[in-house]
């Protein structure tokens, strides 16, 4: 009989505050609003004078701050104070089914669990159970290791996607536990919406979760026996950091003579995550568009048409271009001012791409820009929102490139066949919909 551990999952010891006040305790993921200090000042005002996860994290707006070492030291001190000072209730051995209602009216369902970092790999073309969705920038890992290494607690903002059209795992679990009183329920600060969480803890509840995961694994098993069970949807670099810290600590434990049982019992080997069904109607995938400055636009479009096997046609205006791209899974839009006469042009590139479109587009853009001649190399930027992209395409020597919606049906298949997606491929929802820290677990 299969156990939940056979799939790289296990039951964490969850720490929650006594008499939890979600509105002051819970704060958005540290990698949001990285250029918006005002947001974090508002969060500080919401949490002022109360126990809060804001006191346990380093918002990345401060990642390059000169006082970062002091901030990290204060975080660790506060973690210990919360553990020793009676802030937390008795640890609860359970998974947590959550429902998050965002400020945009969407309800996203999730399942908080603990994963074995030995079953995760971010490197391209891995056959691990848990894989990265986007290219991992290795340089981003060491500064994050400083924060996790030796930390008494961990708080999750990592979200894993599961390919579960029948909604057996997350939705199925919710159907069985929502009749119970919730562990927590409340509004989130700073336009975050609200959240409710229920414990998944009985023997029957865990058995049902195991059976659901087993069925999903069977559906996603490749001919070589490998299973692509979970894809990292958010927090890719955080999970890569957790893996790096574990690999480092494992080496130390092994040198001290730890056996496999001791390694399996070590809390650093695991990471808290929220699992979300990729087909959840509350989970929106937004393409991240491109703007290129200083490129030979018509040369770029010809290059892409040739390499992607597409056809090019001009459309009447921005609205028509935007609508055409949004109605497809494989077409791209270009907005730019034509050289010489300065006339604004809107061009549609129709292709027959079957994979996620960005996986084919970005490598060809990179190849074209790499071969660009001239003293000044073209520059690329990544833009959220089609309106802003089209507006930037009105500038001289610029082209706004609209990408089509993200096809959920081909998401896992593309990553399985082509490896992680290029940088800045997609965004999961709006910034305010990102995961908020709430649950804790002892780490070091």
LINMO-V632494 format. One line per field, one symbol per residue. phi: phi as a letter, one per 20 degrees, with the letter a starting at -180 (. if undefined). psi: psi as a letter, one per 40 degrees, with the letter a starting at -180 (. if undefined). burial: # if it has 16 or more other ideal C-beta (glycine too) atoms within 10 Angstrom, else .. A space follows every 10 residues. Layout:
phi->???
psi->???
burial->???
This chain:
phi->.fdfffdmdb eeeedcfflg dgfdfecfgf edlfdcffgf ffffffegmc fbfgedcdgf fdfdffeggf ffffgfffgf fffeemfefg gdeaececcd eefenedddb cebddeffdc befgmfdfgd cfecgeegfe fgfffgffgn ffcccecfcd ececfelfff fffgfedffe fffbareefl menbbccdfd bfgfffffff fffffffffd eefenfceec dfebngffff fgffffgfff fffffenfef ffffeffffd bfbdecfgeg feddddfdec cddmdfffff fffffffemd ddbedfafff fgffffecdc dcdccaeffn emffcccdde cdgdffgffe ffgffgffff efeofdffdd cdceofffff fffefflcce dedfgeeffd ffffffedng ffglebceme gfeffdfbfc bfde
psi->hiiddeeeii highhiiifh gddddhiiie eifeegdddd ddddddehei hiedeeihhe dedeideddd dddddddddd dddeeediih ihgiihhihh hieeeihhii hhihiheeei heiifieidh iidihhhdee ddddddddhe hdiihhehhh ihggdefdcd dddddeeeei hidihiiiif feaiihhihh didddddddd ddddddddde hideeihgdi hhdifddddd dddddddddd dddddeehad ddddehdeei hhihhhhdeh eehhhhihii hhhfigdddd dddddddefi ihiiidaddd ddddddeiee iiihhihhic eehhihhhhh ifhdahdddd dddddddddd ehiidhiiii ihhhhddddd ddeeiifihh hhiiihhdde dddddddeai iiifdihgai deeiiihcii ihc.
burial->...#..#### ##.####..# .######### ###.....## ..#..##... ########## ###....... .#..##.##. .#....##.. .#.####### ##...#.### ########## ##...#.### ######...# #..#.####. ########## ####..#### ####.##... .###.#.### .######### #...##.### ####.##..# ......#### ########## ######..## ..#....... ..#....### ########## .######### ##.#####.# #.###.##.# ....#..#.. ##.##..### #######... ....###### #.#.###### ##..#..##. .......#.# ..#..#..## .##....### ########.# ##.###.### ##.######. .######### ####
